[in-house]
């Protein structure tokens, strides 16, 4: 099927985006689809009716509809680990049961949400307090799926924050925990430890350091720690009271887990009502994904455009550029979602996959990216499909002129990528600037923009909790559709394990200079150098070190 698509592309190679619009005045309307509060414009890609028909045929050819319903119904579609992939149940607002191994999971899902809401209300109201008073700050410790989603959503929903300040720590680098705790009051800080197994080395190292900091500063970990973990026994052994532990099932993968207890820090910041709006936005996208025909189905279209670019056109990366500062962490979140899910080389059948799988995903917010990597996007030797996100309005009406400029930049970039600038136009510019002869030609060629470079735009009215839920669910389902069509399992992540195993074995070598592990020449030499340099500046800091007193200038919540 891929060879047929590549042959089809060969017949379209001479197609120019500007010419496509010229030949079809209704192109923008025909290749723009709306669902929920989202408007997806794929008209600035080289997809036409024939290509779209061939791409949507992939969905039926690969049994996408059946696989989709198997996911929503709780079947064990994560076959390598023998698990369901049922994050959609966490945002299910229907009255329909969802069965796993014959048992309806929805009562437990609803009970968990109610318990989270009650806990959040207690913290936000001051009913649950630290030794020094109501909580002014929450430090959430996690990594990967336990961190990227909540960090992204907390920043995205900043206009709705009316709870304690949120701080996230993921890196085992001591600088991260040190800089986060410095200036916080250990008697008025709530600490969340998010680890499914409660054994993740980076997370537990940071948790132990934070507990020592709190004890040294007069706080009470038994009162001021909470945990999100499937292993309540380990969490209670660490010292977290049972009533502060929130578990989740193994049918929720880490990078899909923001909808449940992993999202509790977000709920602490914005409140249970706004968090439910976020969940409902995800549910709205689920409903659209399950009912819309493929040619109008936003997750399917997003996936099909991505596969056309990566698998057929050979574009190995795509850039996500939200023209929405509060979505600054969305590209990093989507990196994990896409690359950990679909960065596979073995199919569901255990055989090597032929052809490319997951694309490289990267990005930064606009307009910052324009002054960083857009040079390559416009004039580089390789085309990189762009995905723009933009809201019709911002949350600051008094700064509407800022938002107009932001939107103008977003639309200008997608248009510039498409239309480019010809050599004839560049020569005219060089002549107007006073250049003549050979120098005019040289200067002109530096000002040529190839154009004809694809982009899509996802637009929405305003970044609300509901809209954010729609966006996150949209991209989750996009990854799922890609995985089904590629024939891979999007829900395991064995590729993260080997490096962690080796790191564990290297710990004793770094500490003592020897250990039960075979080292290659490069690694052995690097260890010798780093141990030697560390030894020259050994400080011997104690685990109970206080990182500094609370900042008297920072306001406290009473």
KAVENJO-V88615 format. One record per backbone hydrogen bond with DSSP energy under -1.0 kcal/mol. CO is the residue of the C=O (numbers start at 1). NH is the residue of the N-H. E is the energy in kcal/mol with one decimal. If there is no record, write none. Layout:
((CO | NH | E) (CO | NH | E))
This chain:
((1 | 5 | -1.8) (2 | 6 | -2.5) (3 | 7 | -2.2) (4 | 8 | -2.1) (5 | 9 | -2.3) (6 | 10 | -1.7) (7 | 11 | -1.1) (9 | 12 | -1.5) (12 | 15 | -2.5) (16 | 20 | -2.5) (17 | 21 | -2.0) (18 | 22 | -2.1) (19 | 23 | -2.4) (24 | 27 | -2.2) (26 | 30 | -2.6) (27 | 31 | -2.1) (29 | 32 | -1.1) (31 | 42 | -2.6) (33 | 40 | -3.2) (35 | 38 | -2.8) (38 | 35 | -2.4) (39 | 459 | -2.7) (40 | 33 | -2.6) (41 | 457 | -1.8) (42 | 45 | -1.2) (44 | 455 | -1.5) (48 | 52 | -3.0) (49 | 53 | -2.3) (50 | 54 | -1.9) (51 | 55 | -2.6) (52 | 56 | -2.8) (53 | 57 | -1.4) (55 | 58 | -1.4) (57 | 61 | -2.5) (58 | 62 | -1.7) (59 | 64 | -2.8) (60 | 63 | -1.4) (63 | 67 | -2.4) (64 | 68 | -3.1) (65 | 69 | -2.1) (66 | 70 | -1.9) (67 | 71 | -1.9) (68 | 72 | -2.2) (69 | 73 | -2.0) (70 | 75 | -2.5) (71 | 74 | -1.3) (75 | 77 | -2.2) (77 | 79 | -1.8) (78 | 83 | -2.2) (83 | 78 | -2.2) (86 | 89 | -1.7) (87 | 90 | -1.2) (88 | 91 | -1.2) (89 | 92 | -1.4) (98 | 105 | -2.9) (100 | 103 | -1.7) (103 | 100 | -2.6) (105 | 109 | -2.0) (106 | 110 | -2.7) (107 | 111 | -2.3) (108 | 112 | -2.5) (109 | 113 | -2.1) (110 | 114 | -2.3) (111 | 115 | -2.4) (112 | 116 | -2.6) (113 | 117 | -2.4) (114 | 118 | -2.4) (115 | 119 | -2.3) (116 | 120 | -2.7) (117 | 121 | -2.4) (118 | 122 | -2.1) (119 | 123 | -2.3) (120 | 124 | -2.9) (121 | 125 | -2.1) (122 | 128 | -2.2) (130 | 133 | -1.1) (133 | 130 | -2.9) (136 | 165 | -2.4) (137 | 190 | -2.5) (138 | 167 | -2.4) (139 | 192 | -3.1) (140 | 169 | -2.5) (141 | 194 | -3.3) (143 | 146 | -1.7) (144 | 147 | -2.0) (144 | 148 | -3.1) (147 | 151 | -2.7) (148 | 152 | -2.3) (149 | 153 | -2.7) (150 | 154 | -2.6) (151 | 155 | -2.0) (152 | 156 | -2.3) (153 | 157 | -2.0) (155 | 158 | -1.5) (157 | 160 | -2.3) (158 | 161 | -1.8) (165 | 138 | -2.8) (167 | 140 | -3.2) (169 | 142 | -2.2) (173 | 176 | -1.9) (174 | 178 | -2.6) (175 | 179 | -2.6) (176 | 180 | -1.4) (177 | 181 | -2.5) (178 | 182 | -2.0) (181 | 184 | -2.4) (183 | 551 | -1.6) (185 | 188 | -1.8) (187 | 132 | -2.5) (188 | 136 | -2.1) (188 | 137 | -1.4) (190 | 139 | -2.8) (191 | 226 | -2.7) (192 | 141 | -3.6) (193 | 228 | -2.4) (196 | 230 | -2.4) (200 | 204 | -2.9) (201 | 205 | -2.2) (202 | 206 | -2.0) (203 | 207 | -2.2) (204 | 208 | -2.5) (205 | 209 | -2.0) (206 | 210 | -2.2) (207 | 211 | -2.4) (208 | 212 | -2.1) (209 | 213 | -2.1) (210 | 214 | -2.4) (211 | 215 | -2.5) (212 | 216 | -2.4) (213 | 217 | -1.4) (214 | 219 | -2.6) (215 | 218 | -1.1) (220 | 223 | -1.7) (220 | 224 | -2.1) (221 | 225 | -1.3) (224 | 191 | -2.9) (226 | 193 | -2.0) (227 | 246 | -2.6) (228 | 195 | -2.0) (231 | 235 | -1.8) (232 | 236 | -2.7) (233 | 237 | -2.1) (234 | 238 | -1.8) (235 | 240 | -2.3) (241 | 244 | -2.2) (242 | 245 | -1.6) (244 | 227 | -2.4) (246 | 229 | -1.4) (249 | 252 | -1.4) (251 | 86 | -2.6) (253 | 256 | -1.6) (254 | 257 | -1.5) (257 | 260 | -1.7) (260 | 263 | -2.2) (261 | 264 | -2.3) (263 | 267 | -1.7) (264 | 268 | -2.4) (265 | 269 | -1.5) (266 | 270 | -2.5) (267 | 271 | -2.5) (269 | 162 | -2.2) (269 | 163 | -1.2) (271 | 275 | -1.9) (272 | 276 | -2.1) (273 | 277 | -1.6) (274 | 278 | -1.9) (275 | 279 | -2.2) (276 | 280 | -2.7) (277 | 281 | -2.1) (278 | 282 | -1.7) (279 | 283 | -2.2) (280 | 284 | -2.5) (281 | 285 | -1.8) (282 | 286 | -2.2) (283 | 287 | -2.4) (284 | 288 | -2.0) (285 | 289 | -2.8) (286 | 290 | -2.0) (288 | 292 | -2.7) (293 | 296 | -2.3) (297 | 301 | -3.1) (298 | 302 | -2.7) (299 | 303 | -2.1) (300 | 304 | -2.8) (301 | 305 | -2.7) (302 | 306 | -1.9) (303 | 307 | -2.6) (304 | 308 | -2.4) (305 | 309 | -2.3) (306 | 310 | -2.8) (307 | 311 | -2.4) (307 | 312 | -1.2) (308 | 313 | -2.5) (309 | 315 | -2.9) (316 | 360 | -2.3) (318 | 362 | -1.7) (319 | 387 | -2.6) (321 | 389 | -1.5) (322 | 324 | -1.8) (322 | 366 | -1.6) (324 | 327 | -2.8) (325 | 328 | -1.4) (327 | 330 | -1.6) (329 | 333 | -2.2) (330 | 334 | -2.9) (331 | 335 | -1.9) (332 | 336 | -1.6) (333 | 337 | -2.3) (334 | 338 | -2.8) (335 | 339 | -2.8) (336 | 340 | -2.1) (338 | 342 | -3.0) (342 | 344 | -1.9) (342 | 358 | -2.3) (345 | 353 | -2.6) (347 | 350 | -2.2) (351 | 347 | -3.2) (360 | 318 | -2.6) (362 | 320 | -3.0) (365 | 369 | -2.0) (368 | 371 | -1.4) (369 | 372 | -2.0) (369 | 373 | -1.0) (369 | 374 | -1.6) (373 | 377 | -1.5) (374 | 378 | -2.3) (375 | 379 | -2.6) (376 | 380 | -2.0) (385 | 319 | -2.3) (386 | 456 | -2.4) (387 | 321 | -3.0) (388 | 458 | -3.2) (389 | 323 | -3.5) (390 | 460 | -1.5) (396 | 399 | -2.4) (397 | 400 | -1.4) (399 | 402 | -1.1) (399 | 403 | -1.4) (400 | 404 | -2.3) (401 | 405 | -1.7) (402 | 406 | -2.2) (403 | 407 | -2.8) (404 | 408 | -2.4) (405 | 409 | -2.1) (406 | 410 | -2.1) (407 | 411 | -2.6) (408 | 412 | -2.2) (409 | 413 | -2.2) (410 | 414 | -1.8) (411 | 415 | -2.0) (412 | 416 | -2.9) (413 | 417 | -2.4) (414 | 418 | -1.2) (415 | 419 | -3.1) (416 | 420 | -2.0) (417 | 453 | -2.4) (418 | 452 | -3.1) (421 | 449 | -1.8) (422 | 426 | -2.3) (423 | 427 | -2.6) (424 | 428 | -1.8) (425 | 429 | -1.9) (426 | 430 | -2.5) (427 | 431 | -2.6) (428 | 432 | -2.2) (429 | 433 | -1.6) (430 | 435 | -2.3) (431 | 434 | -1.6) (436 | 440 | -1.2) (437 | 441 | -1.7) (438 | 442 | -2.4) (439 | 443 | -2.7) (440 | 444 | -2.3) (441 | 445 | -2.0) (444 | 447 | -1.7) (449 | 421 | -2.3) (454 | 386 | -1.5) (456 | 388 | -2.7) (457 | 41 | -2.8) (458 | 390 | -2.1) (459 | 39 | -2.6) (460 | 392 | -2.3) (461 | 393 | -1.6) (462 | 464 | -1.7) (464 | 468 | -2.6) (465 | 469 | -2.1) (466 | 470 | -2.0) (467 | 471 | -2.5) (468 | 472 | -2.6) (469 | 473 | -2.3) (470 | 474 | -2.3) (471 | 475 | -2.1) (472 | 476 | -2.2) (473 | 477 | -2.5) (474 | 478 | -1.9) (475 | 479 | -2.0) (476 | 480 | -1.9) (477 | 481 | -2.8) (478 | 482 | -2.5) (479 | 483 | -2.4) (480 | 484 | -2.4) (481 | 485 | -2.4) (482 | 486 | -2.5) (483 | 487 | -1.1) (483 | 488 | -2.3) (487 | 348 | -2.9) (493 | 496 | -1.7) (494 | 497 | -1.8) (497 | 501 | -2.4) (498 | 502 | -2.4) (499 | 503 | -2.3) (500 | 504 | -2.0) (501 | 505 | -1.6) (502 | 506 | -1.8) (503 | 507 | -1.1) (506 | 510 | -2.4) (507 | 511 | -1.9) (508 | 512 | -3.3) (509 | 513 | -2.1) (515 | 517 | -1.8) (520 | 524 | -2.4) (521 | 525 | -2.1) (522 | 526 | -2.4) (523 | 527 | -2.4) (524 | 528 | -2.2) (525 | 529 | -2.2) (526 | 530 | -2.8) (527 | 531 | -2.7) (528 | 532 | -2.0) (529 | 533 | -2.6) (530 | 534 | -2.4) (531 | 535 | -2.3) (532 | 536 | -1.2) (542 | 545 | -1.8) (551 | 554 | -1.6))
